[in-house]
Amino acid sequence: MTVRRRHERVAFSGRAVLTLPDGTVCAGSTRDVSLHGLFLVLPEIPVAVVHGCQGVLRLTELHHQREFQCRVVHVAPQGLGIELQDQSITFGSDLTGSMLRETRFQVGVTIPPGGDVPVTLRRAGAEMVRAYLLKISISRMECVIPVHSAPLPGPGERLAWRIEPAAHAPIEGEGELRSAREHGAEKVCLVVFPVLAEETRRAVEGLIQRLSDHQAQRGLAGIANPPPARFAAAQSRQIKQVLKEFEGVFGKSKS
């Protein structure tokens, strides 16, 4: 017999923490989220977690760190089924905010002309290559370098990267050079990230957030002074990608 759920669920993955009254902390990622519950995927299940135990849930991407009273209704090898207690409207608002932030990090942001963010690329034992950031998301970045710069490694090779945002600490990591194409007097390089360490991921998310906020603040000025065609086209692609992501979660509008 097919069991119908009381509330529609979506396959949203975001970081969350469950804290029990005895201080036990379960940090994992969400799955199958609805307005009244979710599945929390965990690397291991603490012995203190049993069916029916009470706790407090937090969606850790959000700045305000709001807490939701909940209880464990299912214990499985992969994680916990969690039921929220009478806070569906507030949780729905926070969940929407978390989805928006995660979508922004996945889609990324394009840096407008004049918003130079220096980047250095280096292969082990090779000369450092200086570049400027063109676009960045949580999984990849595009950089612009002069054609006459030091030779780059071939596609598929690994390299170290370092982003140097103004007034903030540098961000360092490793990636794979996926492609390098010439564009006039420049090369556009695509670097794909592996799964980032937690500290590096948070630093990249912070950079994306700051760049997005800065562009939003320049929005009114942009109406009076339209951006160059290349940047405008990139923005249009970003908007279409965001709409596609949300259609996948909420379905197309029927209006």
C-alpha positions in Angstrom: 0.0 0.0 0.0 1.3 3.5 -0.9 1.6 5.8 2.1 0.8 9.4 1.3 2.7 12.1 3.2 0.8 14.8 4.9 3.1 17.5 3.6 4.9 17.7 0.2 8.7 17.2 0.5 11.5 18.6 -1.7 15.0 17.2 -2.1 16.9 20.1 -0.6 20.4 19.6 0.8 21.6 22.2 3.3 23.7 22.1 6.5 21.8 21.6 9.8 22.5 20.8 13.4 20.4 18.9 15.9 21.1 19.5 19.6 19.7 17.2 22.3 19.0 18.3 25.9 22.0 16.4 27.2 24.3 18.4 24.9 24.7 15.8 22.2 25.2 17.5 18.8 24.4 15.9 15.5 25.7 18.0 12.5 24.7 16.8 9.0 22.9 17.8 5.9 19.1 17.9 5.1 17.2 15.7 2.7 13.5 15.4 1.8 12.5 18.6 3.5 8.9 19.7 4.2 7.3 22.4 6.2 6.8 20.0 9.1 9.9 17.8 9.0 13.0 16.6 7.3 15.6 13.8 7.1 18.9 14.7 8.6 21.8 12.8 7.0 24.6 12.0 9.5 28.0 10.4 9.2 27.2 8.4 12.4 24.3 8.2 14.8 25.2 9.1 18.5 24.1 6.5 21.0 22.1 9.1 22.8 19.8 9.5 19.8 16.7 7.3 20.1 13.2 7.3 18.7 11.0 10.0 20.4 13.8 12.1 21.9 13.4 15.8 21.9 15.8 18.4 20.5 16.5 21.7 18.9 17.2 22.1 15.1 19.1 24.9 13.4 19.7 25.6 9.7 23.3 26.7 9.9 23.5 28.7 6.7 21.3 31.4 8.1 22.8 34.4 10.0 20.2 34.6 12.7 20.6 30.9 13.6 16.9 30.5 14.6 16.1 27.4 16.6 13.2 25.0 16.1 11.9 22.6 18.7 11.6 19.0 17.2 11.6 15.3 18.0 13.2 12.3 16.4 10.5 10.1 14.8 12.8 7.7 12.8 16.3 6.4 13.3 18.0 4.9 10.2 21.6 3.9 9.4 21.9 7.0 7.2 20.4 9.5 9.6 17.3 10.7 11.4 13.7 11.5 10.5 12.8 14.7 12.4 9.4 16.2 13.0 9.1 19.9 13.8 6.7 21.1 16.4 4.1 23.7 15.4 6.5 26.1 13.7 5.7 25.5 10.0 5.3 29.1 8.9 8.6 30.3 10.5 10.5 27.2 9.3 9.1 27.7 5.8 10.3 31.3 5.8 13.8 30.2 6.9 13.8 27.2 4.5 13.1 29.6 1.6 15.9 31.8 2.7 18.3 28.9 2.9 17.2 27.7 -0.6 17.8 31.2 -2.0 21.3 31.4 -0.5 22.2 27.8 -1.6 21.0 28.6 -5.2 23.1 31.8 -5.2 26.2 29.8 -4.2 25.6 27.1 -6.8 24.9 29.6 -9.7 27.7 32.0 -8.6 28.3 35.6 -9.4 30.0 37.3 -12.3 32.4 40.2 -11.5 31.6 43.4 -13.4 34.3 45.3 -15.3 36.4 47.3 -12.8 35.6 45.0 -9.9 39.0 43.3 -10.1 39.6 40.5 -7.7 43.2 39.2 -8.0 43.9 35.5 -8.3 47.1 33.5 -8.6 47.4 30.0 -10.1 50.3 27.7 -9.6 51.2 24.1 -10.7 53.7 22.3 -8.5 57.3 23.3 -9.5 56.0 25.8 -12.1 55.9 29.6 -12.2 53.0 31.4 -10.6 50.4 32.9 -13.0 48.6 36.1 -12.1 44.9 36.5 -13.1 41.7 38.2 -12.3 38.5 36.6 -11.2 35.7 36.7 -13.8 33.1 34.4 -12.2 32.9 32.2 -9.1 30.5 29.7 -7.6 30.9 27.1 -4.9 32.1 24.5 -7.5 34.2 26.5 -10.0 35.7 29.8 -11.0 36.6 31.5 -14.3 39.8 33.7 -14.4 41.1 36.1 -17.0 44.9 36.1 -17.7 47.0 37.9 -20.3 47.9 35.7 -23.4 51.6 36.4 -22.8 51.5 35.1 -19.2 53.5 32.0 -18.1 52.4 28.7 -19.6 49.4 27.0 -17.9 49.2 23.3 -17.2 47.1 21.3 -19.6 43.4 20.6 -19.2 42.9 18.0 -16.4 46.0 18.9 -14.4 45.7 20.0 -10.8 46.9 23.4 -9.6 46.8 25.5 -6.4 44.8 28.8 -6.4 44.7 31.8 -4.2 42.0 34.5 -4.3 42.9 37.9 -2.8 39.7 39.9 -2.2 40.2 43.5 -1.1 40.0 44.1 2.7 39.5 40.4 3.5 41.8 37.4 4.1 43.1 35.5 1.1 41.3 32.2 0.2 43.4 29.3 -0.9 42.6 25.9 -2.3 43.2 23.4 -5.1 41.4 22.6 -8.3 41.5 21.2 -11.8 42.1 23.3 -14.9 39.2 22.2 -17.1 39.8 24.6 -20.1 41.6 27.7 -21.3 40.4 29.6 -24.3 41.8 32.8 -25.9 39.6 35.9 -26.0 41.4 38.7 -27.7 44.5 39.6 -25.7 43.3 37.4 -22.8 42.8 33.8 -21.9 39.7 32.7 -20.0 40.5 29.7 -17.7 37.9 27.5 -16.1 39.0 25.9 -12.8 36.8 23.3 -11.2 36.9 22.8 -7.4 36.8 19.4 -5.6 34.7 19.1 -2.5 36.0 22.1 -0.5 37.1 22.0 3.1 34.5 23.5 5.5 36.6 26.6 6.2 37.4 27.2 2.5 33.8 26.7 1.5 32.6 29.2 4.0 35.2 31.7 2.8 34.1 31.2 -0.8 30.4 31.6 0.2 31.3 34.8 2.0 33.0 36.2 -1.1 30.0 35.3 -3.3 27.7 36.9 -0.8 29.7 40.1 -0.6 30.0 40.4 -4.4 26.3 39.8 -4.8 25.4 42.4 -2.2 27.8 44.9 -3.8 26.1 44.3 -7.2 22.7 44.7 -5.6 23.7 48.1 -4.2 24.9 49.2 -7.6 21.6 48.1 -9.1 19.9 51.6 -9.3 23.0 53.1 -10.7 23.0 50.4 -13.3 19.6 51.4 -14.5 20.8 54.8 -15.4 24.1 53.5 -16.7 23.6 50.1 -18.4 26.5 47.6 -18.1 28.5 46.5 -21.1 26.9 43.9 -23.3 29.1 41.0 -22.1 28.2 41.6 -18.4 24.5 42.1 -19.2 24.5 38.8 -21.1 26.1 37.0 -18.2 23.6 38.4 -15.8 20.8 37.3 -18.1 22.2 33.7 -18.1 22.4 33.8 -14.3 18.8 34.9 -13.9 17.6 32.2 -16.2 19.6 29.6 -14.3 18.1 30.7 -11.0 14.6 30.5 -12.4 15.3 27.0 -13.8 16.6 25.9 -10.3 13.4 27.2 -8.6 11.1 25.6 -11.2 12.8 22.3 -10.4 11.9 22.7 -6.7 8.6 24.5 -6.8 7.3 23.7 -10.3 6.4 26.1 -13.0 4.0 28.9 -12.3 0.5 28.2 -13.7 -0.3 31.9 -14.2 
